[in-house]
Amino acid sequence: MSKGLIAFRVFVFGAMLAVFVYGLVFYIDAPLRPCGHGFCGKTGHPHTAAEYHAFLTWQAIFIITWFFGLPIHFAFAAAKRAER
């Protein structure tokens, strides 16, 4: 496998990891959802509308990143296995 492809694989994995860790740090109370007094997390802690919309944006980025990242990772793993 060429160095460019290896760098691309590392970049994709790094992006997946960064998005995941960002969610762990900033959305520890996830999933956020509408509730009686605005928005709340799984513990019932209240959140603002801005936090809720930021969570929805992160959630969409997380799904897209992992949706494309996992097949890329498995394709590179299969190509590496076929090289041997």
Salt bridges, closest charged atoms under 4 A:
ASP29 OD2 - HIS47 NE2 2.87
GLU51 OE1 - HIS47 ND1 3.16
